[in-house]
Amino acid sequence: MSEQKALYKEAMSVLKATSRTFFIPITFLQKEMKTTVATAYLCMRAIDEIEDHEDLDIAVKSDLLRQVSALLLKPFDNDAYLSLLKPYENILPEVTIRLGDWLALCPEDIRETIAASTSEMAEGMAKWADKNWVVKTREDLDDYTYYVAGLVGTMLSDIWRWGAGIETDRELAIGYGRGLQAVNILRNQEEDDERGVSFMPEGWTRDDLFKYAEENLAKGDLYNKSIKKRSILMFCKIPLALAHKTLQAMRNGHEKMTRQEVEQTVEEVTKAD
């Protein structure tokens, strides 16, 4: 097996272990697009794991994220990156340690775009770590959800343009990402409260957050209308359908969808097209 094929196999294995929800739609993409989207996701997940890590101090998170952001804006120096992570290598997950591998697996002519998007995400996450993730206004919530999820949307739009000549609306792409993140915030609200973090703007109720999620998921529905290539459309429709169903499940008093409901929703989406 060639080194590139072995690395691809390892990337897909890490992806499946890191996010089964993301792994399902990615299987609908064709080979080069699948590699590109998988590695782009792993790059952003690498950064996300630093921001989310329970055993890293806020100051450490902020400093790491900013230094990684800077490394991503020039030809990536993996030795410098590993040296930066050295004090924390025993607690950081594989997906973070191997950021250099994921970048190396990205097709060369889209690699710089993916690195730039990941860099912007890292800088934004560092900013929010410095703020201790305190959300006071809707504008704050929009800013936070842009960095942690809206950027995924714009990066994917760049990939669709590069790989399939598909033009999509940037603001709808950001809204789609925000909607998915708002669903995550609602799902994790109790857990976040326990660790002293709240993404609820001052004066908002949980119902307001539901409306925020629905408003942004509606942008995701509009976003998908501009995509005519079936493999990419399936990739985009599945997470959106799962988000809509998860919102409904939470409104009905359930914490999340069951595995059976997830499988049924994927089947419904693929058969409906």
ZITA-V232577 format. One record per residue. N is the residue number from 1. RES is the residue in one letter. BURIAL is I if it has 9 or more other C-alpha atoms within 8 Angstrom, else O. D_FIRST is the distance of its C-alpha to the first C-alpha in whole Angstrom. Layout:
N:RES:BURIAL:D_FIRST ; N:RES:BURIAL:D_FIRST
//
This chain:
1:M:O:0 ; 2:S:O:4 ; 3:E:O:7 ; 4:Q:O:8 ; 5:K:O:6 ; 6:A:I:6 ; 7:L:I:10 ; 8:Y:I:11 ; 9:K:O:10 ; 10:E:O:12 ; 11:A:I:15 ; 12:M:I:15 ; 13:S:O:16 ; 14:V:I:18 ; 15:L:I:20 ; 16:K:I:21 ; 17:A:O:22 ; 18:T:O:24 ; 19:S:O:26 ; 20:R:I:26 ; 21:T:O:28 ; 22:F:I:26 ; 23:F:I:23 ; 24:I:O:25 ; 25:P:I:26 ; 26:I:I:23 ; 27:T:O:21 ; 28:F:I:24 ; 29:L:I:22 ; 30:Q:O:20 ; 31:K:O:17 ; 32:E:O:18 ; 33:M:I:21 ; 34:K:I:19 ; 35:T:I:17 ; 36:T:I:20 ; 37:V:I:22 ; 38:A:I:20 ; 39:T:I:19 ; 40:A:I:23 ; 41:Y:I:24 ; 42:L:I:22 ; 43:C:I:24 ; 44:M:I:27 ; 45:R:I:27 ; 46:A:I:26 ; 47:I:I:29 ; 48:D:I:31 ; 49:E:I:30 ; 50:I:I:32 ; 51:E:I:35 ; 52:D:O:35 ; 53:H:O:35 ; 54:E:O:38 ; 55:D:O:38 ; 56:L:O:38 ; 57:D:O:41 ; 58:I:I:42 ; 59:A:O:43 ; 60:V:O:39 ; 61:K:I:37 ; 62:S:I:39 ; 63:D:I:39 ; 64:L:I:35 ; 65:L:I:35 ; 66:R:I:37 ; 67:Q:O:35 ; 68:V:I:31 ; 69:S:I:33 ; 70:A:I:34 ; 71:L:I:31 ; 72:L:I:29 ; 73:L:I:32 ; 74:K:O:31 ; 75:P:O:27 ; 76:F:O:26 ; 77:D:O:26 ; 78:N:O:24 ; 79:D:O:26 ; 80:A:O:29 ; 81:Y:I:27 ; 82:L:I:26 ; 83:S:O:30 ; 84:L:O:31 ; 85:L:I:30 ; 86:K:O:30 ; 87:P:O:33 ; 88:Y:O:32 ; 89:E:O:28 ; 90:N:O:29 ; 91:I:O:31 ; 92:L:I:29 ; 93:P:O:26 ; 94:E:O:22 ; 95:V:I:22 ; 96:T:I:25 ; 97:I:I:23 ; 98:R:I:20 ; 99:L:I:22 ; 100:G:I:20 ; 101:D:O:17 ; 102:W:I:18 ; 103:L:I:20 ; 104:A:O:17 ; 105:L:I:15 ; 106:C:I:18 ; 107:P:O:19 ; 108:E:O:21 ; 109:D:O:24 ; 110:I:I:25 ; 111:R:I:24 ; 112:E:O:27 ; 113:T:I:29 ; 114:I:I:27 ; 115:A:I:27 ; 116:A:I:31 ; 117:S:I:31 ; 118:T:I:30 ; 119:S:I:32 ; 120:E:I:35 ; 121:M:I:34 ; 122:A:I:34 ; 123:E:I:37 ; 124:G:I:39 ; 125:M:I:38 ; 126:A:I:39 ; 127:K:I:42 ; 128:W:I:43 ; 129:A:I:42 ; 130:D:I:45 ; 131:K:O:47 ; 132:N:O:46 ; 133:W:I:45 ; 134:V:I:48 ; 135:V:I:49 ; 136:K:I:52 ; 137:T:O:53 ; 138:R:O:51 ; 139:E:O:50 ; 140:D:I:48 ; 141:L:I:46 ; 142:D:I:45 ; 143:D:O:44 ; 144:Y:I:42 ; 145:T:I:40 ; 146:Y:I:40 ; 147:Y:I:38 ; 148:V:I:36 ; 149:A:I:35 ; 150:G:I:37 ; 151:L:I:34 ; 152:V:I:31 ; 153:G:I:33 ; 154:T:I:34 ; 155:M:I:30 ; 156:L:I:29 ; 157:S:I:32 ; 158:D:I:31 ; 159:I:I:27 ; 160:W:I:29 ; 161:R:I:31 ; 162:W:I:28 ; 163:G:O:26 ; 164:A:O:28 ; 165:G:O:32 ; 166:I:I:33 ; 167:E:O:36 ; 168:T:I:37 ; 169:D:O:40 ; 170:R:I:39 ; 171:E:O:42 ; 172:L:I:41 ; 173:A:I:37 ; 174:I:I:39 ; 175:G:I:41 ; 176:Y:I:38 ; 177:G:I:36 ; 178:R:I:40 ; 179:G:I:40 ; 180:L:I:37 ; 181:Q:I:38 ; 182:A:I:42 ; 183:V:I:41 ; 184:N:O:39 ; 185:I:I:42 ; 186:L:I:44 ; 187:R:I:42 ; 188:N:O:41 ; 189:Q:I:45 ; 190:E:O:46 ; 191:E:O:43 ; 192:D:I:44 ; 193:D:I:48 ; 194:E:O:47 ; 195:R:O:45 ; 196:G:O:48 ; 197:V:I:46 ; 198:S:I:48 ; 199:F:I:46 ; 200:M:I:49 ; 201:P:I:52 ; 202:E:O:55 ; 203:G:O:57 ; 204:W:I:55 ; 205:T:O:54 ; 206:R:O:51 ; 207:D:O:53 ; 208:D:O:52 ; 209:L:I:49 ; 210:F:I:48 ; 211:K:O:50 ; 212:Y:I:48 ; 213:A:I:45 ; 214:E:I:46 ; 215:E:I:47 ; 216:N:I:44 ; 217:L:I:42 ; 218:A:I:44 ; 219:K:I:43 ; 220:G:I:39 ; 221:D:I:41 ; 222:L:I:42 ; 223:Y:I:39 ; 224:N:I:37 ; 225:K:O:40 ; 226:S:O:39 ; 227:I:I:35 ; 228:K:O:35 ; 229:K:O:31 ; 230:R:O:31 ; 231:S:I:27 ; 232:I:I:28 ; 233:L:I:32 ; 234:M:I:30 ; 235:F:I:28 ; 236:C:I:32 ; 237:K:I:34 ; 238:I:I:32 ; 239:P:I:33 ; 240:L:I:36 ; 241:A:I:37 ; 242:L:I:36 ; 243:A:I:38 ; 244:H:I:41 ; 245:K:I:41 ; 246:T:I:40 ; 247:L:I:44 ; 248:Q:O:45 ; 249:A:I:44 ; 250:M:I:46 ; 251:R:O:49 ; 252:N:O:49 ; 253:G:O:49 ; 254:H:O:46 ; 255:E:O:43 ; 256:K:O:40 ; 257:M:I:39 ; 258:T:O:38 ; 259:R:O:34 ; 260:Q:O:36 ; 261:E:O:38 ; 262:V:I:34 ; 263:E:O:33 ; 264:Q:O:36 ; 265:T:I:36 ; 266:V:I:32 ; 267:E:O:34 ; 268:E:O:37 ; 269:V:I:35 ; 270:T:O:33 ; 271:K:O:35 ; 272:A:O:38 ; 273:D:O:36
//
